[in-house]
Amino acid sequence: MFDGPGSAASAFAPTIRKRMDEHVKFIARLLHGEKMAALCREVGISRKTGYIGKLLQDLTTGAKTQKAQLGFNSNESL
């Protein structure tokens, strides 16, 4: 209903995709050992924002890992 061809959601989709790609690259660079302060300076964000992004990534990764360890499978029906 809200995501048709002429909707605002479809107009912002490329922008959202680009920002998500940038976020993934940022986290990947952190995981490869780059320093938070230098990376934040390069991309133009505060260290606080960088750490929040990393925290969110850690939380989602941890939740997925914990779910897998507990035997939850998103493909199973109830």
KOLFITOR-843117 format. One record per atom (N, C-alpha, C): x, y, z; residue in three letters; residue number from 0. Coordinates in steps of 0.001 Angstrom, whole numbers. Example, Ala and Ser with C-alpha at 12.3 -4.5 7.8 and 13.67 -1.06 7.14 Angstrom:
! KOLFITOR-843117
<<13190 -5690 7800> "ALA" 0>
<<12300 -4500 7800> "ALA" 0>
<<13200 -3300 7800> "ALA" 0>
<<12850 -2250 7080> "SER" 1>
<<13670 -1060 7140> "SER" 1>
<<12900 30 7870> "SER" 1>
This chain:
! KOLFITOR-843117
<<816 -1188 0> "MET" 0>
<<0 0 0> "MET" 0>
<<861 1254 0> "MET" 0>
<<1881 1299 857> "PHE" 1>
<<2708 2493 958> "PHE" 1>
<<4013 2388 177> "PHE" 1>
<<4268 1254 -434> "ASP" 2>
<<5551 1097 -1105> "ASP" 2>
<<5417 887 -2614> "ASP" 2>
<<4402 1482 -3195> "GLY" 3>
<<4208 1398 -4636> "GLY" 3>
<<5219 2243 -5390> "GLY" 3>
<<5209 2185 -6718> "PRO" 4>
<<6197 2886 -7533> "PRO" 4>
<<6267 4395 -7299> "PRO" 4>
<<5169 5049 -7008> "GLY" 5>
<<5181 6497 -6829> "GLY" 5>
<<5245 6942 -5386> "GLY" 5>
<<5441 6019 -4465> "SER" 6>
<<5402 6360 -3050> "SER" 6>
<<6706 6987 -2578> "SER" 6>
<<6644 7634 -1439> "ALA" 7>
<<7835 8234 -835> "ALA" 7>
<<8850 7162 -462> "ALA" 7>
<<8369 5993 -43> "ALA" 8>
<<9276 4913 338> "ALA" 8>
<<10143 4491 -844> "ALA" 8>
<<9552 4381 -2024> "SER" 9>
<<10345 3973 -3184> "SER" 9>
<<11297 5075 -3615> "SER" 9>
<<10947 6324 -3361> "ALA" 10>
<<11827 7437 -3709> "ALA" 10>
<<13062 7455 -2820> "ALA" 10>
<<12931 7033 -1566> "PHE" 11>
<<14057 7047 -630> "PHE" 11>
<<14847 5745 -610> "PHE" 11>
<<14352 4707 -1268> "ALA" 12>
<<15009 3405 -1226> "ALA" 12>
<<16478 3445 -1642> "ALA" 12>
<<16846 4118 -2745> "PRO" 13>
<<18274 4160 -3102> "PRO" 13>
<<19120 4847 -2032> "PRO" 13>
<<18597 5885 -1410> "THR" 14>
<<19326 6590 -360> "THR" 14>
<<19516 5697 852> "THR" 14>
<<18485 4989 1234> "ILE" 15>
<<18563 4085 2384> "ILE" 15>
<<19553 2968 2098> "ILE" 15>
<<19494 2410 892> "ARG" 16>
<<20413 1345 506> "ARG" 16>
<<21861 1827 575> "ARG" 16>
<<22116 3040 78> "LYS" 17>
<<23467 3586 81> "LYS" 17>
<<23971 3762 1516> "LYS" 17>
<<23108 4289 2393> "ARG" 18>
<<23518 4482 3784> "ARG" 18>
<<23779 3160 4481> "ARG" 18>
<<22987 2147 4180> "MET" 19>
<<23214 834 4778> "MET" 19>
<<24537 241 4280> "MET" 19>
<<24830 424 2996> "ASP" 20>
<<26102 -49 2446> "ASP" 20>
<<27269 635 3140> "ASP" 20>
<<27145 1944 3370> "GLU" 21>
<<28197 2690 4055> "GLU" 21>
<<28371 2185 5484> "GLU" 21>
<<27266 1880 6144> "HIS" 22>
<<27321 1375 7522> "HIS" 22>
<<28043 29 7567> "HIS" 22>
<<27712 -846 6631> "VAL" 23>
<<28347 -2165 6584> "VAL" 23>
<<29848 -2022 6338> "VAL" 23>
<<30240 -1137 5432> "LYS" 24>
<<31662 -913 5154> "LYS" 24>
<<32375 -366 6383> "LYS" 24>
<<31721 553 7104> "PHE" 25>
<<32281 1140 8322> "PHE" 25>
<<32557 45 9349> "PHE" 25>
<<31572 -806 9596> "ILE" 26>
<<31722 -1890 10572> "ILE" 26>
<<32803 -2867 10118> "ILE" 26>
<<32830 -3179 8825> "ALA" 27>
<<33848 -4105 8309> "ALA" 27>
<<35251 -3551 8538> "ALA" 27>
<<35424 -2254 8315> "ARG" 28>
<<36737 -1644 8527> "ARG" 28>
<<37127 -1683 9999> "ARG" 28>
<<36160 -1485 10888> "LEU" 29>
<<36439 -1600 12321> "LEU" 29>
<<36868 -3021 12672> "LEU" 29>
<<36156 -3987 12126> "LEU" 30>
<<36468 -5384 12412> "LEU" 30>
<<37833 -5795 11867> "LEU" 30>
<<38295 -5085 10850> "HIS" 31>
<<39619 -5367 10290> "HIS" 31>
<<40723 -4603 11010> "HIS" 31>
<<40367 -3917 12102> "GLY" 32>
<<41388 -3325 12958> "GLY" 32>
<<41629 -1837 12830> "GLY" 32>
<<40870 -1147 11998> "GLU" 33>
<<41066 298 11909> "GLU" 33>
<<40598 956 13206> "GLU" 33>
<<41232 2040 13566> "LYS" 34>
<<40914 2750 14808> "LYS" 34>
<<39631 3562 14643> "LYS" 34>
<<38803 3534 15692> "MET" 35>
<<37511 4217 15670> "MET" 35>
<<37658 5708 15392> "MET" 35>
<<38560 6393 16105> "ALA" 36>
<<38676 7846 15966> "ALA" 36>
<<39052 8251 14540> "ALA" 36>
<<40041 7572 13971> "ALA" 37>
<<40488 7906 12619> "ALA" 37>
<<39394 7621 11589> "ALA" 37>
<<38705 6514 11744> "LEU" 38>
<<37646 6141 10818> "LEU" 38>
<<36468 7122 10901> "LEU" 38>
<<36115 7516 12121> "CYS" 39>
<<35024 8478 12298> "CYS" 39>
<<35373 9828 11666> "CYS" 39>
<<36620 10241 11848> "ARG" 40>
<<37066 11498 11224> "ARG" 40>
<<36941 11408 9707> "ARG" 40>
<<37349 10276 9155> "GLU" 41>
<<37327 10096 7701> "GLU" 41>
<<35910 10165 7135> "GLU" 41>
<<34962 9539 7814> "VAL" 42>
<<33592 9516 7297> "VAL" 42>
<<32746 10698 7779> "VAL" 42>
<<33310 11493 8680> "GLY" 43>
<<32623 12713 9102> "GLY" 43>
<<31548 12527 10151> "GLY" 43>
<<31748 11573 11055> "ILE" 44>
<<30799 11392 12151> "ILE" 44>
<<31547 11489 13472> "ILE" 44>
<<30803 11716 14553> "SER" 45>
<<31428 11768 15866> "SER" 45>
<<31781 10351 16324> "SER" 45>
<<32716 10253 17250> "ARG" 46>
<<33049 8933 17797> "ARG" 46>
<<31847 8334 18504> "ARG" 46>
<<31055 9177 19155> "LYS" 47>
<<29861 8678 19843> "LYS" 47>
<<28931 7978 18844> "LYS" 47>
<<28724 8604 17689> "THR" 48>
<<27886 7992 16655> "THR" 48>
<<28509 6696 16154> "THR" 48>
<<29819 6682 15986> "GLY" 49>
<<30517 5476 15546> "GLY" 49>
<<30344 4338 16529> "GLY" 49>
<<30490 4644 17813> "TYR" 50>
<<30331 3598 18828> "TYR" 50>
<<28889 3118 18922> "TYR" 50>
<<27930 4011 18704> "ILE" 51>
<<26522 3594 18701> "ILE" 51>
<<26284 2633 17539> "ILE" 51>
<<26828 2952 16368> "GLY" 52>
<<26690 2069 15212> "GLY" 52>
<<27305 707 15476> "GLY" 52>
<<28474 697 16100> "LYS" 53>
<<29144 -567 16421> "LYS" 53>
<<28339 -1344 17454> "LYS" 53>
<<27801 -649 18446> "LEU" 54>
<<26991 -1303 19467> "LEU" 54>
<<25768 -1961 18843> "LEU" 54>
<<25085 -1245 17951> "LEU" 55>
<<23910 -1812 17292> "LEU" 55>
<<24281 -3044 16483> "LEU" 55>
<<25420 -2978 15801> "GLN" 56>
<<25875 -4134 15030> "GLN" 56>
<<26165 -5309 15959> "GLN" 56>
<<26852 -5035 17067> "ASP" 57>
<<27173 -6094 18035> "ASP" 57>
<<25902 -6720 18607> "ASP" 57>
<<24919 -5886 18908> "LEU" 58>
<<23667 -6391 19474> "LEU" 58>
<<22929 -7282 18486> "LEU" 58>
<<22851 -6862 17222> "THR" 59>
<<22134 -7679 16232> "THR" 59>
<<22890 -8958 15939> "THR" 59>
<<24204 -8878 15871> "THR" 60>
<<25010 -10082 15632> "THR" 60>
<<24881 -11037 16813> "THR" 60>
<<24940 -10490 18028> "GLY" 61>
<<24802 -11315 19230> "GLY" 61>
<<23443 -11966 19319> "GLY" 61>
<<22403 -11249 18943> "ALA" 62>
<<21051 -11804 18988> "ALA" 62>
<<20909 -12941 17985> "ALA" 62>
<<21489 -12769 16804> "LYS" 63>
<<21412 -13834 15795> "LYS" 63>
<<22177 -15069 16265> "LYS" 63>
<<23347 -14846 16860> "THR" 64>
<<24156 -15957 17347> "THR" 64>
<<23437 -16682 18469> "THR" 64>
<<22866 -15911 19394> "GLN" 65>
<<22157 -16511 20518> "GLN" 65>
<<20945 -17295 20029> "GLN" 65>
<<20230 -16756 19057> "LYS" 66>
<<19076 -17449 18501> "LYS" 66>
<<19492 -18785 17890> "LYS" 66>
<<20607 -18763 17161> "ALA" 67>
<<21101 -19983 16529> "ALA" 67>
<<21505 -21012 17588> "ALA" 67>
<<22132 -20552 18667> "GLN" 68>
<<22565 -21458 19721> "GLN" 68>
<<21381 -22079 20450> "GLN" 68>
<<20286 -21343 20530> "LEU" 69>
<<19099 -21851 21213> "LEU" 69>
<<18256 -22742 20312> "LEU" 69>
<<18623 -22825 19033> "GLY" 70>
<<17919 -23707 18114> "GLY" 70>
<<16737 -23087 17412> "GLY" 70>
<<16639 -21757 17420> "PHE" 71>
<<15555 -21095 16701> "PHE" 71>
<<15895 -21057 15226> "PHE" 71>
<<14908 -21304 14402> "ASN" 72>
<<15098 -21236 12969> "ASN" 72>
<<13974 -20408 12403> "ASN" 72>
<<14322 -19320 11721> "SER" 73>
<<13291 -18427 11192> "SER" 73>
<<12485 -19088 10075> "SER" 73>
<<12967 -20185 9502> "ASN" 74>
<<12256 -20859 8427> "ASN" 74>
<<11213 -21837 8936> "ASN" 74>
<<11250 -22128 10230> "GLU" 75>
<<10263 -23052 10783> "GLU" 75>
<<8961 -22347 11046> "GLU" 75>
<<7860 -23011 10764> "SER" 76>
<<6561 -22411 11081> "SER" 76>
<<6120 -22845 12463> "SER" 76>
<<5252 -22058 13045> "LEU" 77>
<<4761 -22369 14392> "LEU" 77>
<<3667 -23374 14389> "LEU" 77>
